[in-house]
Structure formats: structure tokens, C-alpha cells
Amino acid sequence: MDRIEKYIDELMEKSTPDRPIWNIEKILQGKKSEWNYIDGCMIKAILEMYSITKDKKYFDFADAFIDYKVYDDGTIDGYDVAELNIDNINAGKTLFELYDLTGKEKYRKAIDLIYSQIEQMPRTKEGNFWHKNIYPNQVWLDGLYMCQPFYMEYETRFNDKKNYDDIFNQFEQVVKNMRDPKTGLYYHAYDSSREMFWCDKVTGLSQNFWLRALGWYSMALLDTLDNIDSSCGESYEKMKKAFVDLMDAMVKYQDESGMWYQVVNLGGMEKNYLETSGSSIMAYALLKGVRHGLLPENYREYGKKAFKGICDKYLSTDEEGNLHLGGICLVAGLGGKGMRSGTFDYYMSEPVVNDDAKGVGPFLLAYTEMLRLEK
């Protein structure tokens, strides 16, 4: 366990708010890192480390990182509401905790600014937010994680729960339109207009079950449930059932190594590989799901096996003695500039990298759950 904390220390030491070492996409583009979901994943995990260890270095790092991005009037470096990109809401989750810990009024203003994007998001005919303004009528599983836990926390804390029904409806529509009844898994994306080249013209669905998207969606359910006032009865129970059903489906596809494959249901296919980010999310979701009483006790073993499997396969030391976490799919999506098709070959074609926050953040969240078990 100590070596994991050493690894996190190394990443923090090598990172600045403009150039975090874990944001491989920005490093490859040679751009400074502005407000984005990738850094949000990492800072959220570092705050979770603070929450469990009470070691001030984690709090200090997270606060300094976000403080640098948020100006005194609550505006945010590189964040534009008008872009209507659901990914950009994710880093806003860090603001609630930092506001509670520091009382900085600018964090509260920034929370309101990000909420103003939610109020303007365009929607599909079913009522779901578009993934981005540049992806009209499309719902991606990733987007539920990026937005809904923030939306729910805001409603619970600051808006008298006025839009609970909207949040519940968005999840219900995803269960209705994106879940495969045969496997219990969910397709990566749905085009409500049935117009995109990558979608089935009858169902509107993309072709495959991508691991990290299923992971994001698992966390979307879990972290939204975390922020609900559970006295809201039936809607809470429906969301809980969706989470439990998905965990039941996912454990059937867990490899003997403890991990899951990049395309979940095609483990034996040539080129398919055991992928770190999605497996880390599943480890976190299973362990936290048990801790919160949503899953049976024996599911803890699946989570522990997943965490151990990732450490055994992908946590390694280089010649200089530095630790690295490998096996992380850099990015995957549908449409856009690369005409990403959502085929099996497409998911195999995306780069696999070390130390990217889309893997390290969830791995760290899973690690905090392992620490809770020790305590």
C-alpha cells in the first residue's frame, strides 16, 4: 500500500495546475491544462485521499490546484458555459468539498456558474442532456457521470430538491433506451435522432459495450445515489436497482485476473485487452457499493480481486525506480473529427498509455476504498 502513496506523491510533485503530469492528452497537444474533466477526476480522488487519511498534503494540493483555476468573481480559467460541453461539469464536483473545507466564497460562485450551464443544456426528445453542443441529440454513458452527481448535490444542498424528477427521468431514459436486456450491459451511446453514421437506425444505439463508459455510468449511479435525500422513495429505489443490476451483470464478465476487457463481452477476441481505467472504476463501485449497503457483503471480494488484479498486471517500477500505472485507454468516443465508428476495431485502435488520470483517478478512488477496509 505504501508504494501506491509514493506513486501519488510522485505525480503531485511533478504536476502544476498548468501542466499536470497525469493529463496526457494536454501534454501530447502541447497545451496548458485549463478546466477539464480529466483533472477533475484526479483532484476528486486526491480529496478522497484527504478525507480518509487526513494528511494535509492532499488537501493543500487540491485546494491550490483548484484555487489557481477559479478567479475571485467565480469565473474559471478556460471554462465557457456557452460551449455546453457536459464533460466540463465534472471538475465542479471538487468545488462543493473545497467550499466546505475553506469557506472561500469564490468556490460557491463557481458552483453557481457551472449550475447555470445545466440550466441551458439542450436536450433530446426524451429529456436527456446532449453530450455536447457539437454532438446533437446524443446521450453518452460518460456524460451521466460528468453531470448528474454534481446536479444532484446542487439540488440537495442549494435548490430545495426542485429538479429531482428531472435527474431521475434522465437515468430512467438511459435504462429504457441504452440497456441490453440480454446481457444487462449498456451500449456506449444513443442517438435520439437516429441520424449519426455510427448508430443503429432502428434503436439509435452504438455497437459495443465499452468498459470505461460502463464504469462512468456505474459511478454516475453510485455517486448520484450518494447525494440524494433517500426519503424520496420509489425513485431512489429504481436508481438503486439500476446500480445493483449493472453490478450483477458486470461481475459475470470479470476475468480470472480480476480485471475487465476493453470491450467487455468479447474477452476472447484477438487484440482485446484488460483495461485499467474501467477495471479501477469497477473496483471502486463494488467496494463502495458494499460499504453503502447497496450490494451484498460477498461482492466485496469481487472489488478486492479487481484492485489486486490491476496492481499485479499494470503497476510497475521503471529503471529509475519510479512507479507507473499502465493499461489505460487514452480516449474513446463516437463521431467527431476522427469519424469514430464505435466498432470493435475502433476501440482497439485508440492509444494505451501510462499514468493518465482517467485511470489513475479511479485507481486512487478504489485505493481509498481499500484503505477504508483496513480501518
Long-range contacts (C-beta under 8 A, 24 or more apart in sequence): 1-367, 1-370, 1-371, 1-374, 3-315, 3-323, 4-311, 4-315, 4-323, 4-364, 4-367, 6-323, 7-315, 7-323, 7-324, 7-325, 8-46, 8-49, 8-364, 9-57, 10-322, 10-323, 11-355, 11-360, 12-46, 12-57, 12-61, 17-64, 17-65, 17-68, 17-69, 20-65, 20-357, 21-355, 22-355, 22-356, 22-357, 22-360, 22-361, 23-356, 23-357, 24-330, 24-353, 24-355, 24-356, 25-330, 25-331, 25-356, 34-69, 34-77, 34-78, 34-79, 35-69, 35-76, 35-77, 35-78, 35-79, 35-88, 35-91, 36-78, 36-87, 36-88, 36-91, 37-87, 37-88, 37-89, 37-90, 37-91, 37-146, 38-356, 38-357, 38-358, 38-361, 39-65, 39-91, 39-357, 40-90, 40-91, 40-92, 40-93, 40-94, 41-90, 41-357, 41-358, 41-361, 41-362, 42-357, 42-360, 42-361, 42-364, 43-91, 43-94, 44-93, 44-94, 44-361, 44-365, 45-360, 45-361, 45-362, 45-364, 45-365, 45-368, 46-364, 47-94, 47-97, 47-98, 48-364, 48-365, 48-368, 49-364, 49-367, 49-368, 51-97, 51-368, 52-368, 52-371, 52-372, 52-375, 53-371, 59-101, 62-94, 62-98, 63-98, 63-101, 63-102, 66-91, 66-94, 66-95, 66-98, 66-107, 67-104, 70-95, 70-106, 70-107, 70-110, 71-106, 72-106, 73-106, 73-109, 74-106, 74-108, 74-109, 74-110, 74-112, 74-113, 75-110, 75-113, 76-110, 76-113, 76-114, 79-113, 79-114, 81-113, 81-114, 81-116, 81-117, 81-120, 83-132, 83-133, 84-117, 84-120, 84-121, 84-122, 84-130, 84-132, 84-133, 85-132, 85-133, 85-134, 86-121, 86-129, 86-130, 86-131, 86-132, 86-143, 86-146, 86-147, 87-132, 87-142, 87-143, 87-146, 88-114, 88-117, 88-146, 89-114, 89-117, 89-118, 89-146, 89-147, 89-150, 89-151, 90-145, 90-146, 90-147, 90-150, 92-150, 93-149, 93-150, 93-153, 96-153, 96-157, 111-154, 111-158, 114-150, 115-151, 115-154, 115-158, 118-147, 118-150, 118-151, 118-154, 121-147, 124-173, 124-192, 124-193, 125-192, 126-173, 126-177, 126-192, 127-166, 127-169, 127-170, 127-173, 128-170, 128-173, 128-174, 128-192, 129-170, 131-189, 134-336, 135-334, 135-335, 135-336, 136-193, 137-191, 137-192, 137-193, 137-195, 138-189, 138-190, 138-191, 138-192, 138-196, 138-334, 138-335, 139-173, 139-174, 139-177, 139-178, 139-189, 139-190, 139-192, 140-188, 140-189, 140-190, 140-213, 140-333, 140-334, 141-174, 141-178, 141-186, 141-187, 141-188, 141-189, 141-213, 141-214, 141-216, 141-217, 141-220, 142-212, 142-213, 142-216, 142-217, 144-170, 144-171, 144-174, 144-216, 144-217, 144-220, 144-221, 145-216, 145-217, 145-219, 145-220, 145-223, 146-216, 148-220, 148-224, 149-219, 149-220, 149-223, 149-224, 149-226, 149-227, 152-224, 152-227, 152-228, 153-227, 156-227, 156-228, 156-229, 161-229, 161-232, 164-228, 164-232, 164-235, 165-235, 167-224, 168-235, 168-238, 168-239, 171-220, 171-221, 171-224, 171-238, 171-239, 171-242, 172-238, 174-217, 175-242, 177-203, 177-204, 177-205, 178-205, 180-209, 183-209, 183-249, 183-265, 184-245, 184-246, 184-248, 184-249, 184-252, 185-209, 185-214, 185-246, 185-249, 185-250, 185-253, 185-264, 185-265, 186-213, 186-214, 186-217, 186-246, 188-213, 188-332, 188-334, 188-342, 189-213, 189-334, 189-342, 196-334, 196-335, 197-335, 197-339, 197-341, 198-334, 198-335, 198-340, 198-341, 198-342, 206-334, 206-342, 207-341, 207-342, 207-343, 207-344, 208-263, 208-342, 208-343, 208-344, 208-347, 209-263, 209-264, 209-265, 210-262, 210-263, 210-264, 210-278, 210-332, 210-347, 211-260, 211-261, 211-262, 211-263, 211-264, 211-275, 211-277, 211-278, 211-279, 211-329, 212-275, 212-277, 212-278, 212-281, 212-329, 212-332, 212-358, 213-332, 214-246, 214-250, 214-264, 214-278, 215-277, 215-278, 215-280, 215-281, 215-282, 215-285, 215-362, 216-281, 217-246, 218-243, 218-246, 218-247, 218-250, 218-281, 218-282, 218-285, 219-281, 219-284, 219-285, 219-362, 221-246, 222-285, 222-288, 222-289, 222-292, 222-294, 225-292, 225-294, 226-292, 240-294, 243-285, 243-289, 243-294, 244-289, 244-294, 244-295, 247-285, 247-286, 247-289, 247-295, 247-299, 250-282, 251-286, 251-299, 251-302, 254-282, 254-302, 254-305, 254-306, 255-309, 257-309, 257-312, 257-313, 258-305, 258-306, 258-307, 258-308, 258-309, 258-310, 258-312, 259-306, 259-309, 259-310, 259-313, 260-306, 262-329, 262-347, 262-348, 263-344, 263-347, 263-348, 266-344, 269-344, 271-345, 271-348, 272-344, 272-348, 273-327, 273-348, 273-352, 274-309, 274-313, 274-327, 275-327, 275-328, 275-329, 275-352, 276-310, 276-314, 276-325, 276-326, 276-327, 276-328, 276-359, 276-363, 277-328, 277-329, 277-356, 277-358, 277-359, 277-362, 277-363, 278-329, 279-306, 279-309, 279-310, 280-306, 280-307, 280-310, 280-359, 280-362, 280-363, 280-365, 280-366, 281-362, 281-365, 281-366, 282-306, 283-307, 283-310, 283-362, 283-366, 283-369, 284-362, 284-365, 284-366, 284-369, 287-366, 287-369, 287-370, 287-372, 287-373, 288-369, 291-369, 291-372, 300-373, 303-366, 303-369, 304-370, 304-373, 306-366, 307-366, 307-367, 307-370, 310-363, 310-366, 324-354, 324-355, 325-354, 325-355, 325-359, 325-360, 325-363, 326-352, 326-353, 326-354, 327-352, 327-359, 328-352, 328-353, 328-354, 328-355, 328-356, 328-358, 328-359, 328-360, 329-358, 330-356, 330-358, 331-358
